[in-house]
Amino acid sequence: MIAPAALIEAVGQVVLGKETQIRLALACLLARGHLLIEDVPGIGKTTLAKALAAVLGLEFARVQFTNDLLPGDILGASIFENGRFVFHPGPIFHHVLLADEINRGTPRTQSALLEAMEERQVSLDGTTYPLPEPFFVLATQNAQDLVGTAPLPESQLDRFLVRLHLGYPDPKAELAVLVQTTPQLPAPLACPEDVLAMQTATARRTVSPALLAYVQALLAWTREPGRFVLGLSPRAGQGLVRLAKAWAYLDDRDYVIPEDIQAIFPAVAGHRLRAVSTPIHPTAILHEVPLP
């Protein structure tokens, strides 16, 4: 099985100066979650998606969200051919789906992803079609104040295990970017079977009862009246545990430690929490809940 460090290094040769974000993206995939990248245009969101799919040897498809995009453009459609209806799969039937600028689509089109992201299947015309394994949605969205965007509803945001920001590169990385003409995608170092094996190995990491109680205490703190409009859901708690296991796997550990949970908590909680009055950063929550 390929070493995770080699995968991170290969992607890092294309997406320069963003090792932490690359690590989070890979951990999200290994935790069988979905990823939302929010940032201004031109930062490298699409490049990260392509590089991650390439290095893992996964089939990749991109859908550009616009206000006239229809659900059938993503899911596929049944077309009458030779006296019968034949289903033609849409781009969602790939290992990695890049939903580019997802917040430019209509709510109807955005919601077409809900079943696929949660149950890894598509239901059309009374028939259920399983999606390939592994299946990973990587969505990008522009900042909410840009023209032509609409906020994702809470139900959609909750389907994304991780939200991250790439941010502008540091001066050294940006100089290297300026030298590049067209970024060359990395050669495949793995295949779908390898990714499934890594996902299985990730799920086997051990989480102690004390750490599970710590996660539950974090969830409970966010649900206290007057702090947030909505507290973290049980699905967010499950995702937090899965992602902590993936973080431990990337560190080549068989067990999760408190630092794993603290490292990934902001990426899991940030897009799910909206403060009632004064904004509260997720890292501040970690200071309020005692370690086990």
Backbone as CSV, one residue per row, in Angstrom:
resi,resn,N_x,N_y,N_z,CA_x,CA_y,CA_z,C_x,C_y,C_z
1,MET,0.851,-1.195,0.000,0.000,0.000,0.000,0.889,1.249,0.000
2,ILE,0.547,2.207,-0.844,1.357,3.409,-0.968,1.334,4.218,0.322
3,ALA,2.467,4.803,0.673,2.562,5.620,1.879,1.826,6.939,1.665
4,PRO,0.983,7.362,2.605,0.268,8.640,2.453,1.195,9.828,2.242
5,ALA,2.369,9.806,2.868,3.305,10.917,2.717,3.712,11.107,1.260
6,ALA,3.835,10.010,0.519,4.192,10.108,-0.896,3.066,10.753,-1.699
7,LEU,1.832,10.451,-1.348,0.686,11.054,-2.035,0.641,12.558,-1.775
8,ILE,0.837,12.941,-0.518,0.805,14.361,-0.161,1.930,15.110,-0.861
9,GLU,3.101,14.504,-0.915,4.241,15.141,-1.569,3.998,15.318,-3.058
10,ALA,3.394,14.306,-3.700,3.137,14.383,-5.142,2.148,15.504,-5.466
11,VAL,1.088,15.601,-4.690,0.115,16.682,-4.913,0.757,18.025,-4.594
12,GLY,1.622,18.059,-3.591,2.281,19.296,-3.197,3.224,19.844,-4.247
13,GLN,3.637,19.031,-5.209,4.463,19.519,-6.301,3.650,20.299,-7.323
14,VAL,2.329,20.170,-7.257,1.440,20.901,-8.162,0.759,22.051,-7.423
15,VAL,0.232,21.762,-6.230,-0.400,22.782,-5.391,0.651,23.202,-4.365
16,LEU,1.336,24.274,-4.657,2.537,24.621,-3.905,2.216,25.333,-2.589
17,GLY,2.956,24.967,-1.537,2.866,25.667,-0.268,1.586,25.432,0.511
18,LYS,0.873,24.335,0.236,-0.421,24.080,0.878,-0.477,22.663,1.458
19,GLU,0.553,22.245,2.164,0.619,20.877,2.674,-0.523,20.570,3.643
20,THR,-0.851,21.510,4.529,-1.924,21.262,5.492,-3.255,21.056,4.789
21,GLN,-3.556,21.890,3.787,-4.814,21.756,3.052,-4.854,20.454,2.249
22,ILE,-3.728,20.072,1.668,-3.670,18.808,0.920,-3.908,17.637,1.871
23,ARG,-3.306,17.713,3.016,-3.474,16.656,4.021,-4.932,16.553,4.465
24,LEU,-5.589,17.694,4.671,-6.998,17.691,5.046,-7.861,17.097,3.939
25,ALA,-7.564,17.438,2.698,-8.336,16.916,1.574,-8.194,15.399,1.475
26,LEU,-6.971,14.903,1.622,-6.750,13.457,1.564,-7.416,12.762,2.748
27,ALA,-7.312,13.344,3.934,-7.952,12.757,5.114,-9.466,12.690,4.931
28,CYS,-10.037,13.723,4.334,-11.482,13.747,4.083,-11.889,12.594,3.180
29,LEU,-11.111,12.350,2.134,-11.418,11.242,1.226,-11.287,9.903,1.946
30,LEU,-10.223,9.744,2.741,-10.011,8.481,3.447,-11.094,8.239,4.501
31,ALA,-11.689,9.320,5.013,-12.771,9.205,5.993,-14.125,9.015,5.318
32,ARG,-14.129,8.850,4.006,-15.355,8.669,3.215,-16.296,9.860,3.354
33,GLY,-15.699,11.054,3.421,-16.480,12.273,3.480,-16.438,13.004,2.153
34,HIS,-16.959,14.235,2.171,-16.947,15.099,0.993,-16.377,16.449,1.411
35,LEU,-15.787,17.146,0.440,-14.984,18.328,0.729,-15.554,19.563,0.045
36,LEU,-15.611,20.662,0.791,-16.011,21.960,0.261,-14.831,22.915,0.401
37,ILE,-14.401,23.498,-0.724,-13.318,24.474,-0.712,-13.917,25.833,-1.038
38,GLU,-13.769,26.762,-0.127,-14.329,28.100,-0.311,-13.197,29.106,-0.367
39,ASP,-13.162,29.854,-1.466,-12.122,30.875,-1.599,-12.402,31.721,-2.837
40,VAL,-11.582,32.724,-3.032,-11.725,33.595,-4.197,-11.230,32.856,-5.437
41,PRO,-11.624,33.307,-6.644,-11.164,32.634,-7.866,-9.645,32.721,-8.034
42,GLY,-9.096,31.707,-8.701,-7.692,31.740,-9.084,-6.710,31.303,-8.025
43,ILE,-7.198,30.646,-6.967,-6.332,30.250,-5.857,-5.744,28.855,-6.060
44,GLY,-6.413,28.019,-6.849,-5.928,26.657,-7.082,-6.894,25.585,-6.630
45,LYS,-8.163,25.927,-6.475,-9.157,24.946,-6.004,-9.314,23.803,-6.997
46,THR,-9.479,24.146,-8.271,-9.661,23.108,-9.293,-8.389,22.289,-9.468
47,THR,-7.248,22.936,-9.387,-5.970,22.227,-9.525,-5.809,21.184,-8.426
48,LEU,-6.192,21.525,-7.215,-6.114,20.567,-6.110,-6.998,19.357,-6.386
49,ALA,-8.212,19.590,-6.862,-9.126,18.478,-7.158,-8.550,17.561,-8.231
50,LYS,-8.041,18.138,-9.294,-7.484,17.334,-10.390,-6.238,16.572,-9.939
51,ALA,-5.382,17.233,-9.179,-4.138,16.594,-8.743,-4.420,15.441,-7.793
52,LEU,-5.385,15.611,-6.898,-5.719,14.555,-5.943,-6.278,13.343,-6.669
53,ALA,-7.183,13.566,-7.629,-7.738,12.453,-8.401,-6.656,11.764,-9.224
54,ALA,-5.753,12.553,-9.798,-4.713,11.976,-10.651,-3.758,11.093,-9.863
55,VAL,-3.291,11.582,-8.709,-2.296,10.822,-7.950,-2.895,9.537,-7.381
56,LEU,-4.220,9.517,-7.160,-4.885,8.328,-6.631,-5.402,7.410,-7.734
57,GLY,-5.249,7.810,-8.991,-5.681,6.979,-10.101,-7.188,6.829,-10.196
58,LEU,-7.925,7.890,-9.837,-9.382,7.835,-9.799,-9.980,8.535,-11.016
59,GLU,-11.124,8.028,-11.472,-11.844,8.679,-12.563,-12.370,10.032,-12.087
60,PHE,-12.217,11.042,-12.941,-12.521,12.413,-12.547,-13.497,13.037,-13.526
61,ALA,-14.471,13.775,-12.997,-15.401,14.535,-13.831,-15.647,15.883,-13.186
62,ARG,-15.833,16.875,-14.031,-16.072,18.238,-13.544,-17.407,18.740,-14.076
63,VAL,-18.190,19.341,-13.201,-19.450,19.981,-13.578,-19.366,21.440,-13.178
64,GLN,-19.533,22.313,-14.147,-19.532,23.749,-13.874,-20.952,24.186,-13.525
65,PHE,-21.165,24.594,-12.287,-22.500,24.994,-11.852,-22.821,26.406,-12.351
66,THR,-24.005,26.529,-12.952,-24.538,27.814,-13.390,-26.014,27.837,-13.037
67,ASN,-26.645,28.986,-13.191,-28.045,29.078,-12.787,-28.998,28.371,-13.750
68,ASP,-28.505,27.898,-14.891,-29.370,27.147,-15.803,-29.022,25.656,-15.844
69,LEU,-28.133,25.216,-14.949,-27.794,23.798,-14.867,-28.966,23.025,-14.276
70,LEU,-29.304,21.874,-14.853,-30.423,21.057,-14.398,-29.909,19.799,-13.691
71,PRO,-30.733,19.207,-12.798,-30.306,17.968,-12.134,-29.886,16.874,-13.110
72,GLY,-30.591,16.757,-14.233,-30.242,15.725,-15.211,-28.872,15.907,-15.817
73,ASP,-28.367,17.147,-15.818,-27.022,17.395,-16.338,-25.952,16.782,-15.436
74,ILE,-26.312,16.486,-14.200,-25.384,15.881,-13.247,-25.640,14.381,-13.107
75,LEU,-26.920,14.028,-12.931,-27.274,12.647,-12.618,-27.373,11.759,-13.844
76,GLY,-27.793,12.324,-14.958,-28.065,11.528,-16.146,-29.557,11.495,-16.432
77,ALA,-29.932,10.776,-17.471,-31.342,10.751,-17.872,-31.634,9.481,-18.651
78,SER,-32.925,9.092,-18.643,-33.396,7.959,-19.446,-33.892,8.483,-20.777
79,ILE,-33.336,7.951,-21.842,-33.671,8.395,-23.198,-34.296,7.237,-23.959
80,PHE,-35.357,7.537,-24.697,-36.075,6.503,-25.452,-35.267,6.127,-26.692
81,GLU,-34.839,4.864,-26.724,-34.029,4.361,-27.834,-34.496,2.957,-28.206
82,ASN,-34.747,2.741,-29.474,-35.102,1.414,-29.979,-36.268,0.787,-29.217
83,GLY,-37.288,1.602,-28.962,-38.498,1.083,-28.340,-38.451,0.942,-26.836
84,ARG,-37.409,1.431,-26.198,-37.335,1.344,-24.746,-36.490,2.490,-24.204
85,PHE,-36.660,2.747,-22.894,-35.885,3.797,-22.250,-34.534,3.239,-21.797
86,VAL,-33.485,3.943,-22.150,-32.116,3.541,-21.790,-31.512,4.648,-20.924
87,PHE,-30.991,4.254,-19.767,-30.391,5.227,-18.852,-28.980,5.580,-19.306
88,HIS,-28.733,6.867,-19.424,-27.406,7.383,-19.766,-26.830,8.078,-18.532
89,PRO,-25.829,7.487,-17.906,-25.290,8.064,-16.659,-24.707,9.453,-16.878
90,GLY,-24.870,10.305,-15.878,-24.281,11.631,-15.909,-22.889,11.629,-15.305
91,PRO,-22.267,12.777,-15.221,-20.886,12.864,-14.714,-20.740,12.451,-13.253
92,ILE,-21.859,12.360,-12.511,-21.748,11.953,-11.109,-21.252,10.520,-10.972
93,PHE,-21.337,9.727,-12.043,-20.899,8.333,-11.993,-19.400,8.229,-12.260
94,HIS,-18.634,8.982,-11.504,-17.174,8.926,-11.506,-16.701,8.833,-10.059
95,HIS,-15.453,8.467,-9.868,-14.931,8.371,-8.504,-14.866,9.734,-7.823
96,VAL,-14.407,10.729,-8.574,-14.278,12.081,-8.033,-15.111,13.024,-8.887
97,LEU,-16.057,13.707,-8.254,-16.869,14.704,-8.950,-16.500,16.081,-8.425
98,LEU,-16.025,16.937,-9.321,-15.751,18.322,-8.966,-16.993,19.142,-9.286
99,ALA,-17.678,19.597,-8.249,-18.837,20.485,-8.406,-18.305,21.909,-8.315
100,ASP,-17.928,22.462,-9.453,-17.221,23.733,-9.478,-18.191,24.896,-9.316
101,GLU,-17.879,25.792,-8.398,-18.714,26.960,-8.089,-20.153,26.534,-7.787
102,ILE,-20.279,25.612,-6.833,-21.576,25.006,-6.533,-22.607,26.040,-6.103
103,ASN,-22.173,27.132,-5.506,-23.144,28.120,-5.046,-23.619,29.063,-6.153
104,ARG,-23.286,28.754,-7.410,-23.891,29.451,-8.538,-25.067,28.663,-9.124
105,GLY,-25.290,27.454,-8.634,-26.419,26.652,-9.093,-27.679,26.980,-8.319
106,THR,-28.808,26.569,-8.873,-30.081,26.783,-8.187,-30.234,25.763,-7.053
107,PRO,-31.078,26.058,-6.052,-31.304,25.086,-4.980,-31.758,23.722,-5.499
108,ARG,-32.566,23.696,-6.545,-33.028,22.421,-7.104,-31.855,21.590,-7.607
109,THR,-30.927,22.226,-8.292,-29.775,21.494,-8.828,-28.818,21.102,-7.713
110,GLN,-28.611,21.994,-6.747,-27.745,21.656,-5.618,-28.275,20.441,-4.859
111,SER,-29.590,20.380,-4.683,-30.181,19.282,-3.909,-30.103,17.953,-4.636
112,ALA,-29.798,17.979,-5.940,-29.657,16.727,-6.682,-28.491,15.897,-6.154
113,LEU,-27.572,16.540,-5.430,-26.404,15.834,-4.905,-26.649,15.182,-3.550
114,LEU,-27.759,15.537,-2.896,-27.941,15.127,-1.508,-27.951,13.611,-1.341
115,GLU,-28.756,12.904,-2.119,-28.833,11.447,-1.992,-27.485,10.810,-2.324
116,ALA,-26.849,11.310,-3.387,-25.567,10.738,-3.798,-24.511,10.889,-2.711
117,MET,-24.465,12.050,-2.073,-23.447,12.302,-1.069,-23.689,11.507,0.206
118,GLU,-24.949,11.283,0.549,-25.255,10.593,1.798,-25.306,9.079,1.619
119,GLU,-25.978,8.612,0.561,-26.231,7.183,0.394,-25.431,6.547,-0.736
120,ARG,-24.662,7.353,-1.461,-23.802,6.860,-2.544,-24.591,6.074,-3.573
121,GLN,-25.719,6.646,-3.941,-26.568,6.067,-4.966,-27.402,7.180,-5.581
122,VAL,-27.983,6.880,-6.756,-28.844,7.825,-7.455,-30.145,7.117,-7.783
123,SER,-31.274,7.746,-7.458,-32.592,7.169,-7.748,-33.264,8.001,-8.828
124,LEU,-33.560,7.348,-9.953,-34.216,8.011,-11.076,-35.245,7.084,-11.683
125,ASP,-36.448,7.615,-11.923,-37.508,6.866,-12.606,-37.777,5.521,-11.936
126,GLY,-37.760,5.503,-10.598,-38.077,4.286,-9.867,-36.956,3.269,-9.798
127,THR,-35.767,3.613,-10.287,-34.623,2.694,-10.268,-33.478,3.337,-9.491
128,THR,-32.797,2.528,-8.690,-31.661,3.007,-7.914,-30.366,2.511,-8.553
129,TYR,-29.452,3.434,-8.779,-28.179,3.109,-9.413,-27.045,3.371,-8.409
130,PRO,-26.261,2.357,-8.065,-25.145,2.585,-7.140,-24.033,3.388,-7.807
131,LEU,-23.357,4.198,-7.025,-22.238,4.988,-7.523,-20.943,4.195,-7.360
132,PRO,-19.944,4.519,-8.151,-18.676,3.779,-8.032,-18.032,4.013,-6.678
133,GLU,-17.243,3.062,-6.245,-16.476,3.186,-5.011,-14.987,3.199,-5.348
134,PRO,-14.239,4.110,-4.746,-14.679,5.167,-3.833,-15.415,6.274,-4.569
135,PHE,-16.221,7.045,-3.823,-16.954,8.168,-4.393,-16.693,9.386,-3.533
136,PHE,-16.311,10.481,-4.176,-15.861,11.670,-3.458,-16.330,12.908,-4.196
137,VAL,-17.128,13.727,-3.525,-17.544,15.012,-4.088,-16.636,16.094,-3.530
138,LEU,-16.000,16.814,-4.423,-15.178,17.951,-4.044,-15.825,19.175,-4.687
139,ALA,-16.438,20.003,-3.870,-17.136,21.184,-4.370,-16.328,22.434,-4.062
140,THR,-16.388,23.380,-4.969,-15.783,24.683,-4.712,-16.893,25.723,-4.684
141,GLN,-16.686,26.751,-3.894,-17.612,27.865,-3.934,-16.855,29.162,-3.732
142,ASN,-17.336,30.191,-4.435,-16.742,31.503,-4.283,-17.283,32.162,-3.026
143,ALA,-16.582,33.183,-2.574,-17.033,33.916,-1.396,-18.448,34.437,-1.617
144,GLN,-19.232,34.474,-0.543,-20.658,34.765,-0.656,-20.941,36.160,-1.207
145,ASP,-20.014,37.085,-1.114,-20.304,38.442,-1.552,-20.006,38.657,-3.032
146,LEU,-19.616,37.611,-3.765,-19.355,37.757,-5.190,-20.665,37.677,-5.973
147,VAL,-20.683,38.309,-7.133,-21.907,38.410,-7.930,-22.344,37.025,-8.412
148,GLY,-23.648,36.764,-8.323,-24.213,35.539,-8.881,-24.154,34.338,-7.974
149,THR,-23.863,34.525,-6.690,-23.783,33.397,-5.772,-25.007,33.346,-4.867
150,ALA,-25.313,32.161,-4.368,-26.404,31.963,-3.421,-25.895,31.054,-2.315
151,PRO,-26.219,31.344,-1.064,-25.701,30.517,0.041,-26.252,29.104,0.000
152,LEU,-25.418,28.138,0.346,-25.872,26.760,0.448,-26.729,26.602,1.699
153,PRO,-27.838,25.863,1.621,-28.655,25.645,2.822,-27.919,24.764,3.822
154,GLU,-28.370,24.807,5.083,-27.709,24.039,6.145,-27.691,22.550,5.838
155,SER,-28.769,22.033,5.241,-28.821,20.600,4.936,-27.746,20.208,3.939
156,GLN,-27.436,21.097,3.001,-26.386,20.829,2.027,-25.012,20.942,2.675
157,LEU,-24.804,21.980,3.473,-23.514,22.159,4.134,-23.181,20.969,5.025
158,ASP,-24.197,20.417,5.695,-23.966,19.313,6.626,-23.515,18.049,5.913
159,ARG,-23.744,17.970,4.599,-23.273,16.802,3.844,-21.765,16.841,3.607
160,PHE,-21.172,18.020,3.740,-19.727,18.145,3.538,-19.024,17.927,4.874
161,LEU,-18.166,16.939,4.905,-17.435,16.648,6.138,-16.475,17.770,6.478
162,VAL,-15.808,18.332,5.468,-14.746,19.315,5.687,-14.968,20.522,4.788
163,ARG,-14.757,21.692,5.356,-14.608,22.904,4.548,-13.226,23.474,4.824
164,LEU,-12.534,23.851,3.765,-11.233,24.464,3.959,-11.066,25.649,3.019
165,HIS,-10.113,26.506,3.365,-9.745,27.662,2.561,-8.290,27.468,2.135
166,LEU,-7.994,27.682,0.875,-6.611,27.577,0.413,-5.822,28.835,0.762
167,GLY,-6.406,29.993,0.513,-5.707,31.235,0.805,-4.612,31.526,-0.217
168,TYR,-4.129,32.745,-0.185,-3.047,33.122,-1.097,-1.761,32.397,-0.711
169,PRO,-0.925,32.067,-1.700,0.341,31.384,-1.375,1.324,32.340,-0.706
170,ASP,2.267,31.755,0.021,3.322,32.589,0.591,4.242,33.052,-0.542
171,PRO,5.075,34.079,-0.294,5.897,34.640,-1.383,6.759,33.610,-2.117
172,LYS,7.361,32.693,-1.380,8.228,31.701,-2.021,7.429,30.804,-2.941
173,ALA,6.270,30.317,-2.472,5.435,29.453,-3.302,4.883,30.215,-4.497
174,GLU,4.538,31.492,-4.294,3.969,32.266,-5.402,5.006,32.523,-6.492
175,LEU,6.247,32.731,-6.105,7.307,32.880,-7.107,7.430,31.611,-7.950
176,ALA,7.336,30.453,-7.294,7.400,29.188,-8.035,6.198,29.040,-8.956
177,VAL,5.028,29.501,-8.513,3.832,29.445,-9.357,4.008,30.322,-10.588
178,LEU,4.614,31.498,-10.414,4.797,32.418,-11.535,5.727,31.837,-12.595
179,VAL,6.628,30.956,-12.189,7.545,30.325,-13.137,6.820,29.273,-13.967
180,GLN,5.812,28.624,-13.361,5.075,27.580,-14.059,4.281,28.168,-15.216
181,THR,4.134,27.362,-16.253,3.248,27.744,-17.363,1.921,27.029,-17.170
182,THR,1.901,25.735,-17.467,0.725,24.913,-17.214,1.112,23.831,-16.213
183,PRO,0.461,23.777,-15.056,0.818,22.752,-14.060,0.647,21.349,-14.623
184,GLN,1.634,20.507,-14.412,1.578,19.118,-14.848,1.016,18.264,-13.715
185,LEU,-0.055,17.541,-14.012,-0.656,16.700,-12.987,0.282,15.554,-12.635
186,PRO,0.282,15.123,-11.380,1.178,14.038,-10.974,0.760,12.710,-11.587
187,ALA,1.739,11.826,-11.753,1.450,10.485,-12.248,0.728,9.681,-11.171
188,PRO,-0.109,8.732,-11.574,-0.823,7.926,-10.564,0.148,7.126,-9.702
189,LEU,-0.062,7.182,-8.401,0.708,6.385,-7.451,-0.156,5.306,-6.809
190,ALA,-1.458,5.333,-7.079,-2.391,4.379,-6.485,-3.487,4.082,-7.502
191,CYS,-4.441,3.265,-7.093,-5.582,2.906,-7.928,-6.813,2.844,-7.028
192,PRO,-8.010,2.720,-7.596,-9.208,2.682,-6.743,-9.161,1.610,-5.657
193,GLU,-8.599,0.454,-5.965,-8.512,-0.609,-4.964,-7.611,-0.197,-3.803
194,ASP,-6.527,0.530,-4.108,-5.653,1.023,-3.051,-6.386,2.012,-2.146
195,VAL,-7.182,2.884,-2.763,-7.928,3.870,-1.981,-8.930,3.177,-1.065
196,LEU,-9.630,2.171,-1.578,-10.578,1.420,-0.752,-9.855,0.728,0.410
197,ALA,-8.659,0.194,0.136,-7.883,-0.450,1.203,-7.473,0.568,2.264
198,MET,-7.096,1.778,1.833,-6.727,2.816,2.793,-7.936,3.271,3.601
199,GLN,-9.099,3.344,2.966,-10.312,3.706,3.697,-10.649,2.652,4.748
200,THR,-10.470,1.383,4.382,-10.720,0.309,5.346,-9.742,0.372,6.505
201,ALA,-8.466,0.614,6.190,-7.454,0.720,7.237,-7.731,1.919,8.145
202,THR,-8.200,3.015,7.564,-8.535,4.198,8.347,-9.638,3.891,9.354
203,ALA,-10.663,3.180,8.915,-11.801,2.878,9.786,-11.407,1.996,10.965
204,ARG,-10.270,1.304,10.874,-9.842,0.396,11.938,-9.051,1.099,13.040
205,ARG,-8.775,2.391,12.886,-8.064,3.102,13.954,-8.912,3.075,15.230
206,THR,-8.263,3.006,16.365,-8.943,2.878,17.654,-9.210,4.247,18.275
207,VAL,-10.425,4.410,18.790,-10.794,5.627,19.520,-11.237,5.205,20.919
208,SER,-10.586,5.730,21.945,-10.892,5.329,23.319,-12.247,5.890,23.757
209,PRO,-12.892,5.260,24.739,-14.145,5.804,25.275,-13.994,7.234,25.794
210,ALA,-12.845,7.560,26.370,-12.627,8.911,26.884,-12.646,9.933,25.750
211,LEU,-12.066,9.578,24.604,-12.067,10.503,23.472,-13.457,10.636,22.859
212,LEU,-14.216,9.551,22.838,-15.595,9.637,22.358,-16.411,10.558,23.265
213,ALA,-16.178,10.471,24.572,-16.860,11.369,25.508,-16.435,12.822,25.262
214,TYR,-15.173,13.027,24.889,-14.675,14.373,24.578,-15.393,14.937,23.349
215,VAL,-15.557,14.103,22.328,-16.276,14.543,21.130,-17.718,14.900,21.481
216,GLN,-18.356,14.059,22.293,-19.745,14.337,22.672,-19.836,15.627,23.478
217,ALA,-18.842,15.913,24.306,-18.840,17.158,25.075,-18.699,18.372,24.162
218,LEU,-17.905,18.236,23.101,-17.780,19.321,22.122,-19.120,19.578,21.431
219,LEU,-19.796,18.496,21.051,-21.103,18.640,20.410,-22.090,19.315,21.354
220,ALA,-22.107,18.857,22.607,-23.056,19.398,23.579,-22.803,20.877,23.837
221,TRP,-21.541,21.287,23.856,-21.228,22.687,24.117,-21.816,23.584,23.035
222,THR,-21.774,23.134,21.782,-22.302,23.958,20.690,-23.824,24.053,20.725
223,ARG,-24.474,23.161,21.475,-25.944,23.151,21.522,-26.511,23.945,22.692
224,GLU,-25.645,24.509,23.499,-26.116,25.306,24.622,-26.864,26.533,24.103
225,PRO,-28.007,26.865,24.701,-28.806,28.006,24.226,-28.005,29.304,24.203
226,GLY,-28.237,30.088,23.149,-27.632,31.407,23.049,-26.283,31.450,22.385
227,ARG,-25.726,30.296,22.010,-24.398,30.294,21.412,-24.460,30.255,19.882
228,PHE,-25.166,29.262,19.357,-25.256,29.113,17.911,-26.717,28.938,17.499
229,VAL,-27.000,29.306,16.245,-28.348,29.118,15.717,-28.697,27.639,15.732
230,LEU,-27.765,26.811,15.289,-27.910,25.354,15.331,-26.599,24.765,15.846
231,GLY,-26.680,23.837,16.784,-25.490,23.157,17.261,-25.048,22.080,16.284
232,LEU,-23.926,21.464,16.585,-23.417,20.399,15.723,-24.324,19.177,15.813
233,SER,-24.576,18.565,14.673,-25.469,17.411,14.592,-24.727,16.120,14.938
234,PRO,-25.460,15.034,15.223,-24.792,13.737,15.404,-23.987,13.328,14.174
235,ARG,-24.467,13.700,12.972,-23.691,13.381,11.771,-22.352,14.101,11.797
236,ALA,-22.325,15.342,12.295,-21.060,16.052,12.426,-20.140,15.339,13.413
237,GLY,-20.722,14.806,14.503,-19.921,14.062,15.471,-19.334,12.795,14.871
238,GLN,-20.138,12.069,14.092,-19.623,10.877,13.420,-18.494,11.249,12.467
239,GLY,-18.692,12.332,11.733,-17.660,12.765,10.801,-16.387,13.181,11.505
240,LEU,-16.541,13.820,12.658,-15.375,14.229,13.440,-14.547,13.019,13.854
241,VAL,-15.214,11.952,14.276,-14.507,10.729,14.674,-13.831,10.093,13.462
242,ARG,-14.539,10.021,12.340,-13.946,9.413,11.139,-12.732,10.201,10.665
243,LEU,-12.842,11.515,10.677,-11.726,12.334,10.205,-10.545,12.258,11.162
244,ALA,-10.810,12.165,12.468,-9.725,12.003,13.436,-8.993,10.680,13.192
245,LYS,-9.742,9.635,12.837,-9.105,8.361,12.496,-8.209,8.519,11.265
246,ALA,-8.696,9.269,10.266,-7.889,9.483,9.064,-6.634,10.280,9.391
247,TRP,-6.742,11.246,10.297,-5.580,12.040,10.703,-4.546,11.143,11.388
248,ALA,-5.039,10.220,12.221,-4.136,9.267,12.863,-3.494,8.348,11.831
249,TYR,-4.280,7.935,10.832,-3.742,7.063,9.778,-2.618,7.770,9.022
250,LEU,-2.802,9.046,8.716,-1.769,9.783,7.995,-0.503,9.918,8.821
251,ASP,-0.645,9.859,10.151,0.527,9.893,11.032,1.043,8.497,11.352
252,ASP,0.465,7.483,10.691,0.896,6.094,10.870,0.727,5.636,12.316
253,ARG,-0.432,5.997,12.891,-0.776,5.553,14.236,-2.025,4.696,14.188
254,ASP,-2.092,3.695,15.074,-3.254,2.818,15.126,-4.359,3.360,16.015
255,TYR,-4.129,4.477,16.662,-5.082,5.000,17.628,-5.167,6.522,17.492
256,VAL,-6.291,7.067,17.918,-6.533,8.502,17.857,-6.127,9.133,19.183
257,ILE,-5.518,10.313,19.111,-5.139,11.057,20.303,-5.904,12.392,20.308
258,PRO,-5.987,13.072,21.450,-6.739,14.343,21.501,-6.267,15.370,20.481
259,GLU,-4.965,15.381,20.201,-4.444,16.352,19.233,-5.008,16.139,17.836
260,ASP,-5.364,14.904,17.491,-6.000,14.644,16.195,-7.339,15.362,16.106
261,ILE,-8.136,15.228,17.148,-9.458,15.864,17.167,-9.316,17.379,17.132
262,GLN,-8.375,17.925,17.888,-8.191,19.373,17.916,-7.694,19.898,16.572
263,ALA,-6.878,19.112,15.880,-6.334,19.567,14.605,-7.409,19.688,13.527
264,ILE,-8.387,18.793,13.542,-9.369,18.773,12.457,-10.704,19.395,12.841
265,PHE,-10.882,19.728,14.121,-12.175,20.244,14.570,-12.620,21.504,13.825
266,PRO,-11.755,22.526,13.631,-12.214,23.724,12.918,-12.711,23.432,11.505
267,ALA,-12.076,22.488,10.806,-12.483,22.179,9.435,-13.828,21.471,9.381
268,VAL,-14.180,20.756,10.454,-15.461,20.055,10.507,-16.573,20.965,11.018
269,ALA,-16.254,21.823,11.978,-17.285,22.619,12.652,-17.531,23.979,12.008
270,GLY,-16.523,24.552,11.340,-16.606,25.933,10.897,-17.794,26.249,10.014
271,HIS,-18.117,25.369,9.058,-19.207,25.661,8.121,-20.566,25.235,8.648
272,ARG,-20.593,24.577,9.798,-21.854,24.110,10.368,-22.399,25.043,11.446
273,LEU,-21.574,25.950,11.945,-21.958,26.774,13.083,-22.141,28.232,12.661
274,ARG,-23.237,28.824,13.121,-23.503,30.248,12.905,-23.891,30.850,14.235
275,ALA,-23.040,31.737,14.748,-23.231,32.295,16.082,-24.494,33.143,16.144
276,VAL,-25.136,33.149,17.302,-26.342,33.943,17.494,-26.017,35.430,17.480
277,SER,-24.946,35.821,18.140,-24.586,37.243,18.186,-23.114,37.416,17.829
278,THR,-22.252,37.399,18.836,-20.820,37.577,18.597,-20.224,36.326,17.962
279,PRO,-19.517,36.456,16.833,-18.917,35.287,16.190,-17.979,34.536,17.132
280,ILE,-18.050,33.217,17.067,-17.194,32.355,17.877,-16.404,31.461,16.928
281,HIS,-15.091,31.562,16.949,-14.269,30.715,16.080,-14.208,29.310,16.668
282,PRO,-14.242,28.274,15.817,-14.213,26.898,16.344,-13.052,26.606,17.277
283,THR,-11.903,27.241,17.057,-10.770,26.971,17.942,-11.056,27.443,19.365
284,ALA,-11.923,28.465,19.505,-12.269,28.938,20.844,-13.055,27.880,21.614
285,ILE,-13.815,27.060,20.894,-14.590,26.007,21.546,-13.655,25.001,22.204
286,LEU,-12.528,24.734,21.548,-11.574,23.766,22.092,-11.032,24.215,23.448
287,HIS,-10.980,25.532,23.673,-10.499,26.036,24.962,-11.567,25.936,26.048
288,GLU,-12.830,25.816,25.627,-13.925,25.772,26.591,-14.215,24.368,27.112
289,VAL,-13.901,23.362,26.319,-14.203,21.978,26.682,-12.916,21.312,27.140
290,PRO,-12.843,20.821,28.365,-11.598,20.230,28.887,-11.252,18.928,28.169
291,LEU,-9.967,18.708,28.037,-9.468,17.471,27.440,-9.749,16.290,28.388
292,PRO,-9.884,15.085,27.820,-10.113,13.923,28.681,-8.866,13.572,29.485
